[in-house]
Amino acid sequence: MTLPEEPPRSLRLRLDRMALAANWRALDRLSGEAMAGAAVKADAYGLGVDAVVPALCDAGSRHFFLAHWSEVAAVLEHVAGSAISVLHGVRNAEEAAFAQATGVIPTINSLRQAKLWTESGGGTCHLMVDTGINRLGMALAELGDPLVQSLDVDILMSHLASADEASPQNARQLGLFHQATQQVQAGRLSLANSAGIMLGTDYHFDLTRPGLALYGGIAHPGLAGHIAQVAYPQAAIIQTRQLTAGDSVGYNALWTARQPTRVGTVSIGYADGFLRTMGPGSALQHAGDLLPVLGRVSMDMIVVDLTGSDAEEGDFIDLPGDLPALAQSSGLSQYEILTLMGRRFDRG
Ligand SMILES: *Cc1c(COP(=O)(O)O)cnc(C)c1O
């Protein structure tokens, strides 16, 4: 038996490529004199590198940031190695050799990483300096080390911890980044993520590194008028049924019908990133009608209220697409909501 190339899927993710390109252009414009790059780690925040990277390339992005070396091959299908950087740097000789072989630029984060990179033959790298997030990056005090001074640094960067709020930490990090720029010879400087772009010109330097906002996330209140929704996930109704008053729905019978209610079982669950915290209070949509989620989210299914809707078995219905609102109601971050969307979505 020959199988079709693409299996039938009851989950699909429509990407608005025009909105994605427009978001990049808006962020590039908001970055002033600086150029915007693009964080495309975690399969472009769950939306799929194969669709996202070519669209961002066409829009004008020339820098693509990943977290893991395992993510490189998919992006190399679309851009040259020199346009890609792996933010986690090189953990061992094998990763350094992989960087050398692919031409992908490692972001060096520690003296140990600087040594590994130099021993592998060295060449162009980026350098991350920690200015207070205390996560990944070299300490300011280490920048004078001869090993660091001998690196061929294209982009010197740091990462903001609190760019999404009006925190005094932003100015503190900016001050420390300026100190770092005095100590390292670099081709270019980069500090801001999506939210950091909204902190103003002082934070822009030569290159910005938006991620979330490219994909429709409102990483900072100031972005609201500039960023459009990109991801439109949908799931199919796989059964409908008529309940009578007193019937309950789902594991542990957390919802009980007070009146006759038509409900639909939808093929999405926590294995697809629709977590249990998203259930209460959220609703799917069909042709403009709101379909509230009833009861507990199962691994592969949810049940929705079809009262007032003409949605039928087999129909696709829309998942909530307003990221800030869904984040608010679920207690999850916009980052989590996007990146959790699982492998069962048709991203084609
Ligand atoms: C993920 C990441 C970004 C993008 O951050 P957003 O908040 O998604 O815009 C930028 N820089 C670094 C170092 C990152 O790890």
The ligand as a Tripos MOL2 file, in Angstrom:
@<TRIPOS>MOLECULE
LIG
   15    15     1     0     0
SMALL
NO_CHARGES

@<TRIPOS>ATOM
      1 C1         14.9310   34.4400   22.5460 C.3       1 LIG1
      2 C2         15.8890   35.5590   22.5160 C.ar      1 LIG1
      3 C3         15.5630   36.7630   21.8840 C.ar      1 LIG1
      4 C4         14.1670   37.0720   21.4170 C.3       1 LIG1
      5 O1         13.3910   37.4500   22.5310 O.3       1 LIG1
      6 P1         11.8610   37.8820   22.4320 P.3       1 LIG1
      7 O2         11.5070   38.2630   23.8130 O.co2     1 LIG1
      8 O3         11.1140   36.6800   21.9570 O.co2     1 LIG1
      9 O4         11.7780   39.0050   21.4620 O.co2     1 LIG1
     10 C5         16.5640   37.7120   21.7620 C.ar      1 LIG1
     11 N1         17.8080   37.5030   22.2620 N.ar      1 LIG1
     12 C6         18.1390   36.3720   22.9060 C.ar      1 LIG1
     13 C7         19.5110   36.2110   23.4370 C.3       1 LIG1
     14 C8         17.1960   35.3740   23.0620 C.ar      1 LIG1
     15 O5         17.5180   34.2550   23.7200 O.3       1 LIG1
@<TRIPOS>BOND
     1     1     2 1
     2     2     3 ar
     3     2    14 ar
     4     3     4 1
     5     3    10 ar
     6     4     5 1
     7     5     6 1
     8     6     7 2
     9     6     8 1
    10     6     9 1
    11    10    11 ar
    12    11    12 ar
    13    12    13 1
    14    12    14 ar
    15    14    15 1
@<TRIPOS>SUBSTRUCTURE
     1 LIG1         1 GROUP 0 **** ****
